[in-house]
């Protein structure tokens, strides 16, 4: 839960990011969904993948970037992901 909270809090602080996953741990699980203003979800995923950050696009009608921190990730990797997303601009 800590890595997901770290990711959600960092994303929520970015004015160009819309976080769609609730902040409450009671209302969210392992997947964090977001949008980056002015960039298609597929573009965001491709840009992150170029930096060895693995994400995906939701398979639903509303397309969002999807990240899923897990046991194999570290706090440092979350910070690196946040830095890369912070630098994504249109």
One Martini backbone bead per residue (centre of mass of N, CA, C, O) as a GRO file, in nm:
protein
   90
    1UNK     BB    1   0.053   0.064  -0.017
    2UNK     BB    2   0.285   0.272  -0.005
    3UNK     BB    3   0.347   0.298  -0.310
    4UNK     BB    4   0.068   0.391  -0.398
    5UNK     BB    5   0.059   0.643  -0.220
    6UNK     BB    6   0.309   0.777  -0.333
    7UNK     BB    7   0.204   0.796  -0.621
    8UNK     BB    8  -0.066   0.946  -0.572
    9UNK     BB    9   0.052   1.195  -0.428
   10UNK     BB   10   0.241   1.284  -0.657
   11UNK     BB   11   0.024   1.313  -0.879
   12UNK     BB   12  -0.177   1.510  -0.729
   13UNK     BB   13   0.054   1.750  -0.735
   14UNK     BB   14   0.001   1.762  -1.044
   15UNK     BB   15  -0.143   1.982  -1.269
   16UNK     BB   16  -0.115   1.776  -1.540
   17UNK     BB   17  -0.271   1.570  -1.350
   18UNK     BB   18  -0.517   1.306  -1.350
   19UNK     BB   19  -0.660   1.138  -1.088
   20UNK     BB   20  -0.870   0.833  -1.072
   21UNK     BB   21  -0.770   0.729  -0.810
   22UNK     BB   22  -0.829   0.686  -0.506
   23UNK     BB   23  -0.674   0.768  -0.208
   24UNK     BB   24  -0.814   0.557  -0.069
   25UNK     BB   25  -0.746   0.238   0.042
   26UNK     BB   26  -1.052   0.140   0.049
   27UNK     BB   27  -1.088   0.232  -0.286
   28UNK     BB   28  -0.810   0.081  -0.350
   29UNK     BB   29  -0.545  -0.080  -0.508
   30UNK     BB   30  -0.286  -0.164  -0.743
   31UNK     BB   31  -0.418   0.055  -0.933
   32UNK     BB   32  -0.319   0.342  -1.133
   33UNK     BB   33  -0.506   0.615  -1.263
   34UNK     BB   34  -0.435   0.839  -1.549
   35UNK     BB   35  -0.373   1.177  -1.669
   36UNK     BB   36  -0.220   1.372  -1.929
   37UNK     BB   37  -0.216   1.668  -2.042
   38UNK     BB   38  -0.233   1.642  -2.399
   39UNK     BB   39  -0.203   1.320  -2.369
   40UNK     BB   40  -0.205   1.021  -2.473
   41UNK     BB   41  -0.190   0.730  -2.317
   42UNK     BB   42  -0.002   0.587  -2.520
   43UNK     BB   43   0.219   0.804  -2.513
   44UNK     BB   44   0.289   0.781  -2.217
   45UNK     BB   45   0.367   0.482  -2.218
   46UNK     BB   46   0.594   0.511  -2.429
   47UNK     BB   47   0.770   0.717  -2.275
   48UNK     BB   48   0.812   0.538  -2.026
   49UNK     BB   49   0.934   0.290  -2.170
   50UNK     BB   50   1.195   0.447  -2.262
   51UNK     BB   51   1.251   0.443  -1.922
   52UNK     BB   52   1.166   0.160  -1.796
   53UNK     BB   53   0.847   0.205  -1.770
   54UNK     BB   54   0.567   0.019  -1.674
   55UNK     BB   55   0.267   0.031  -1.861
   56UNK     BB   56  -0.081   0.106  -1.939
   57UNK     BB   57  -0.395   0.071  -2.099
   58UNK     BB   58  -0.704   0.084  -2.070
   59UNK     BB   59  -0.974  -0.144  -2.194
   60UNK     BB   60  -1.169   0.094  -2.212
   61UNK     BB   61  -1.346   0.352  -2.321
   62UNK     BB   62  -1.186   0.484  -2.101
   63UNK     BB   63  -0.868   0.617  -2.133
   64UNK     BB   64  -0.585   0.518  -1.932
   65UNK     BB   65  -0.333   0.527  -1.733
   66UNK     BB   66  -0.145   0.238  -1.602
   67UNK     BB   67  -0.034   0.163  -1.273
   68UNK     BB   68   0.162  -0.110  -1.076
   69UNK     BB   69   0.273  -0.137  -0.794
   70UNK     BB   70   0.507  -0.361  -0.628
   71UNK     BB   71   0.721  -0.580  -0.473
   72UNK     BB   72   0.947  -0.508  -0.708
   73UNK     BB   73   0.939  -0.228  -0.589
   74UNK     BB   74   1.052   0.102  -0.515
   75UNK     BB   75   1.067   0.414  -0.396
   76UNK     BB   76   1.271   0.510  -0.612
   77UNK     BB   77   1.096   0.425  -0.857
   78UNK     BB   78   0.865   0.614  -0.796
   79UNK     BB   79   1.027   0.876  -0.814
   80UNK     BB   80   1.112   0.836  -1.107
   81UNK     BB   81   0.827   0.831  -1.223
   82UNK     BB   82   0.745   1.112  -1.125
   83UNK     BB   83   0.962   1.267  -1.280
   84UNK     BB   84   0.873   1.178  -1.564
   85UNK     BB   85   0.583   1.289  -1.546
   86UNK     BB   86   0.658   1.581  -1.484
   87UNK     BB   87   0.813   1.606  -1.778
   88UNK     BB   88   0.543   1.580  -1.915
   89UNK     BB   89   0.476   1.756  -2.215
   90UNK     BB   90   0.319   1.934  -2.485
   0.00000   0.00000   0.00000
